[in-house]
């Protein structure tokens, strides 16, 4: 049952804990328990991307950094390292408000998809409001 909960031998957790959100830090924790802490400055130093969401008449442009780039800073490997049983690996994202979502790592890897997943901090050129972020 435990293996089933982890979906494979690897489960990655990206945790935004309420105490850390105030100081704008992000923790990347691997299934082995190794943690990497990134400050907002660390995240903002990564290459920026823009992602358009919605229909053409109601589209929004989000700007931030690639979720893959953030995870790579936390020593999560993609590409050739993501094969075999690791294809079932996933990311658990937890926000300070209790929101949780699971994303399969291949959904983030450019070797498997041309879609970009962003950790956004701007929407239409303006900072996210309190409901949307940080």
Order of alpha helices (4+ residues) and beta strands (2+ residues): alpha-beta-alpha-beta-beta-alpha-beta-beta-alpha-beta-beta-beta-beta
